[in-house]
Amino acid sequence: MVEDSRTTDFVSEDITRTRVTVLIFNLTIISLMLSLLGARHNHAAHLPSTAALFAGFCLTLLGIFWLLRSQNFDAEGLSRREPFTLGAMTVYLAFSQTVTAVMHEVLVRSKTSISDSQVGLDAIDDSALLVLFAMGAGIWILTTYIAPVMAGLRGIRPGGRRWLIPVYYFAVQVPIYWVYANAYALQHTSPDEPTNVLSLFALQFVQPLIWLH
């Protein structure tokens, strides 16, 4: 009975290790994209992408922190459920920022390069671009809403501190979306043009609508 209770109260070390590996993979993607963006001349056009990659970088480190923090310092190395759950949620939120950066880069290249008659990704037609946006929007919704909520509900059992799920989610997302709103305002509006940052902030919760702008 004691062994069964311990099994349900803790998470296997292999599961924690898998999450950390996924975060390292995401960190590799972010590093590669940041190096590519740094080599380009028009940095202003890539401001939202840079903000998303920086947010993804911070969330990746935060996720690694929670996953490492969840482990017990004993021979079994099992992970405590609550910090593991926060780390598992952060894994998906970190990937969500990477999706945002990738989709914004697709949007920028499609708008700025089609007129130059380039080939490859820059020369795809509107229907193919719409398919890419649909795929990106589906992955964004999955990693931003569905997967983090499911990870939270599965990680913290009924009767536990499930109020941590919405508190942690909004504590992470609200500052990031506020930064995104200001980044979009700086890129898409002129200094003498009035900007409703609150509206841009609200639109961050349905980001695919901004991608189609």
C-alpha positions in Angstrom: 0.0 0.0 0.0 2.8 2.4 0.9 4.6 1.5 -2.4 1.4 2.1 -4.4 0.9 5.5 -2.8 4.5 6.5 -3.5 4.1 5.5 -7.1 1.1 7.7 -7.6 2.6 10.7 -5.7 5.8 10.7 -7.8 6.7 10.6 -11.4 9.3 8.3 -13.0 12.8 9.6 -13.6 12.5 8.4 -17.3 9.5 10.7 -17.9 11.3 13.7 -16.4 14.4 12.9 -18.5 12.3 12.8 -21.7 10.9 16.3 -21.0 14.4 17.7 -20.4 15.5 16.2 -23.7 12.6 17.8 -25.5 13.5 21.2 -24.0 17.1 20.8 -25.1 15.9 20.1 -28.6 13.7 23.2 -28.5 16.7 25.2 -27.3 18.7 24.0 -30.3 16.0 25.2 -32.7 15.9 28.6 -30.9 19.7 29.0 -31.1 19.7 28.2 -34.8 16.9 30.6 -35.6 18.5 33.4 -33.5 21.8 32.9 -35.4 20.0 33.1 -38.7 18.1 36.2 -37.7 21.2 37.9 -36.5 22.8 37.5 -40.0 20.0 39.5 -41.6 20.1 43.3 -42.1 16.4 44.3 -41.6 16.2 43.5 -37.9 13.0 45.6 -37.4 11.0 43.3 -39.6 12.0 40.4 -37.4 11.3 42.0 -34.0 8.2 39.8 -33.2 10.2 36.7 -34.1 13.1 37.8 -32.0 10.8 38.5 -29.0 9.2 35.1 -29.5 12.5 33.3 -29.6 13.7 35.1 -26.5 10.5 34.2 -24.7 11.0 30.6 -25.8 14.5 30.6 -24.6 13.5 31.9 -21.2 10.6 29.3 -20.9 13.0 26.5 -21.9 15.3 27.4 -19.1 12.3 27.8 -16.8 11.0 24.3 -17.8 14.4 22.8 -17.1 14.5 24.4 -13.7 11.1 23.0 -12.7 11.9 19.5 -14.0 15.2 19.5 -12.1 13.6 21.0 -9.1 11.0 18.2 -9.0 13.5 15.4 -8.5 14.1 13.9 -5.1 17.7 13.6 -4.0 17.6 9.9 -3.3 18.5 6.6 -4.9 15.2 6.3 -6.8 15.3 9.9 -8.3 11.6 10.1 -8.6 10.0 13.5 -9.4 7.4 15.3 -7.2 4.2 15.8 -9.0 3.5 19.6 -8.6 6.9 21.0 -9.8 7.0 18.3 -12.5 3.5 19.4 -13.7 4.7 23.0 -13.9 7.7 21.9 -15.9 5.5 19.7 -18.2 3.3 22.7 -18.9 6.3 24.9 -19.6 7.6 22.4 -22.2 4.5 23.0 -24.3 4.5 26.8 -23.7 8.1 27.0 -24.8 7.3 25.1 -28.0 4.4 27.5 -28.5 6.8 30.5 -28.7 9.0 28.6 -31.2 5.9 28.1 -33.4 5.1 31.8 -33.2 8.6 32.7 -34.3 8.6 30.2 -37.2 5.1 31.3 -38.4 6.1 35.0 -38.3 9.2 34.3 -40.3 7.1 32.5 -42.9 4.8 35.5 -43.0 7.6 38.0 -43.4 9.3 36.1 -46.1 6.0 35.6 -48.0 5.3 39.3 -47.9 8.7 40.6 -48.7 10.1 38.1 -51.2 7.3 37.2 -53.6 7.7 40.6 -55.3 11.4 39.7 -55.9 10.4 36.6 -57.8 12.4 34.3 -55.6 12.0 30.6 -55.7 11.4 28.0 -53.0 9.4 28.9 -49.9 9.3 32.6 -50.9 7.4 31.9 -54.2 4.6 29.6 -52.9 1.1 30.7 -53.9 -1.7 31.8 -51.6 -3.3 28.4 -51.3 -0.1 26.7 -50.2 0.6 29.5 -47.8 -2.9 29.1 -46.3 -2.2 25.4 -45.7 1.0 26.3 -43.9 -0.9 28.8 -41.8 -3.6 26.2 -41.0 -1.0 23.7 -39.9 0.8 26.3 -37.8 -2.4 27.5 -36.2 -3.4 23.9 -35.3 0.0 23.3 -33.7 -0.1 26.7 -31.9 -3.5 25.9 -30.4 -2.3 22.5 -29.4 0.8 23.7 -27.7 -0.7 26.9 -26.2 -4.0 25.7 -24.8 -4.8 22.0 -25.2 -1.5 20.3 -24.2 -0.6 22.6 -21.2 -4.1 22.2 -19.7 -4.1 18.4 -20.2 -0.6 18.2 -18.6 -1.8 20.2 -15.7 -5.0 18.2 -15.1 -3.2 14.9 -15.5 -0.3 16.0 -13.3 -2.2 17.3 -10.3 -4.7 14.8 -9.0 -8.3 15.8 -7.9 -8.1 17.2 -4.4 -4.6 18.6 -5.0 -3.7 22.3 -5.6 -5.2 22.5 -9.1 -5.6 26.2 -8.7 -1.9 26.3 -9.5 -2.7 25.5 -13.2 -4.5 28.7 -14.2 -2.4 30.9 -11.9 0.9 29.6 -13.3 -0.4 29.6 -16.9 -1.5 33.3 -16.9 1.6 34.3 -14.8 3.7 33.0 -17.7 1.6 34.0 -20.7 0.4 37.5 -19.7 3.9 39.2 -19.5 5.0 37.4 -22.7 1.9 38.5 -24.6 2.4 42.1 -23.4 5.9 42.0 -24.9 4.5 40.6 -28.1 1.9 43.4 -28.3 4.5 46.1 -28.0 6.7 44.3 -30.5 3.9 44.2 -33.1 3.0 47.8 -32.3 6.6 48.9 -33.0 6.8 47.0 -36.3 3.4 47.7 -37.8 2.7 51.2 -36.7 4.5 54.5 -37.3 5.6 56.6 -34.3 3.0 59.3 -35.0 0.2 56.9 -35.4 -2.0 56.1 -32.4 -1.7 52.5 -31.2 -4.1 50.5 -29.1 -1.7 48.2 -27.3 -4.5 46.7 -25.3 -6.2 45.5 -28.4 -3.0 44.0 -29.7 -2.5 42.3 -26.3 -6.0 40.7 -26.5 -5.2 39.5 -30.0 -2.2 37.6 -28.7 -4.5 35.0 -27.2 -5.7 34.2 -30.7 -2.4 34.8 -32.5 -3.2 33.0 -35.8 -5.5 35.9 -36.6 -2.5 38.2 -36.4 -0.5 36.0 -38.7 -3.2 36.5 -41.4 -3.1 40.3 -41.0 
